[in-house]
Amino acid sequence: MKTSARLSCKFGVKPNFKPHAPAQAHHGATKWLYRSCLRVWLRYRLDACTRCLHTIAAQRANDFQAERLLHRDISAMRSRLQSL
């Protein structure tokens, strides 16, 4: 089912109903509202992506530290093994 059909069923509007073209005064307000909502949504997405990037960077830092510790332990085991 198309989105317009779902919306029309939900709000009780006939599927083939075509509203009048909005007056110019309302068009500016609609455009402003759309742009405001878009800005809010884009800010939210930007914040969410930034948090994800910070999480990934922290995991990489943790992985780097873990790799360093593992490499140090392996080197120590190899040196002990060779000393036997």
PLY file of the C-alpha trace (Angstrom):
ply
format ascii 1.0
element vertex 84
property float x
property float y
property float z
element edge 83
property int vertex1
property int vertex2
end_header
0.00 0.00 0.00
1.37 3.42 -0.91
2.20 5.89 1.83
-0.36 8.38 0.55
-3.05 5.69 0.61
-2.09 4.71 4.16
-2.20 8.32 5.29
-5.48 8.94 3.53
-7.05 5.91 5.21
-5.64 6.92 8.57
-6.93 10.49 8.40
-10.23 9.70 6.68
-9.42 11.42 3.38
-10.43 9.84 0.10
-7.45 8.33 -1.80
-8.03 10.41 -4.96
-8.58 13.65 -3.04
-6.31 16.47 -4.22
-6.25 19.55 -1.97
-6.13 23.08 -3.31
-2.75 24.63 -3.90
-1.76 26.50 -0.74
-1.79 30.27 -0.82
1.56 31.98 -1.07
1.38 33.21 2.56
1.01 29.65 3.86
3.71 28.38 1.56
6.37 30.43 3.36
5.22 29.15 6.74
5.17 25.56 5.48
8.63 25.94 4.01
9.90 27.42 7.27
8.36 24.58 9.30
9.80 21.96 6.94
13.26 23.50 7.11
13.09 23.77 10.91
12.11 20.12 11.24
14.81 19.13 8.79
17.42 21.05 10.80
16.35 19.35 14.02
16.44 15.92 12.39
19.84 16.57 10.79
21.26 17.78 14.12
19.96 14.62 15.79
21.50 12.40 13.09
24.79 14.31 13.28
24.91 13.87 17.06
24.08 10.17 16.76
26.76 9.60 14.11
29.30 11.58 16.15
28.57 9.41 19.19
29.03 6.29 17.04
32.35 7.60 15.74
33.52 8.36 19.28
32.54 4.84 20.33
34.44 3.33 17.40
37.50 5.46 18.19
37.39 4.36 21.83
37.13 0.71 20.79
40.10 1.12 18.46
42.12 2.69 21.26
41.16 -0.20 23.55
42.02 -2.70 20.82
45.39 -1.02 20.32
46.14 -1.20 24.05
45.02 -4.84 24.19
47.19 -5.66 21.18
50.19 -4.00 22.85
49.64 -6.00 26.05
49.20 -9.24 24.13
52.33 -8.61 22.08
54.31 -7.86 25.25
53.07 -11.09 26.91
53.88 -13.15 23.82
57.37 -11.66 23.68
57.89 -12.45 27.35
56.72 -16.07 26.85
59.01 -16.53 23.85
61.98 -15.21 25.80
61.19 -17.56 28.74
60.79 -20.48 26.34
64.15 -19.77 24.71
65.83 -19.43 28.08
64.80 -22.96 29.09
0 1
1 2
2 3
3 4
4 5
5 6
6 7
7 8
8 9
9 10
10 11
11 12
12 13
13 14
14 15
15 16
16 17
17 18
18 19
19 20
20 21
21 22
22 23
23 24
24 25
25 26
26 27
27 28
28 29
29 30
30 31
31 32
32 33
33 34
34 35
35 36
36 37
37 38
38 39
39 40
40 41
41 42
42 43
43 44
44 45
45 46
46 47
47 48
48 49
49 50
50 51
51 52
52 53
53 54
54 55
55 56
56 57
57 58
58 59
59 60
60 61
61 62
62 63
63 64
64 65
65 66
66 67
67 68
68 69
69 70
70 71
71 72
72 73
73 74
74 75
75 76
76 77
77 78
78 79
79 80
80 81
81 82
82 83
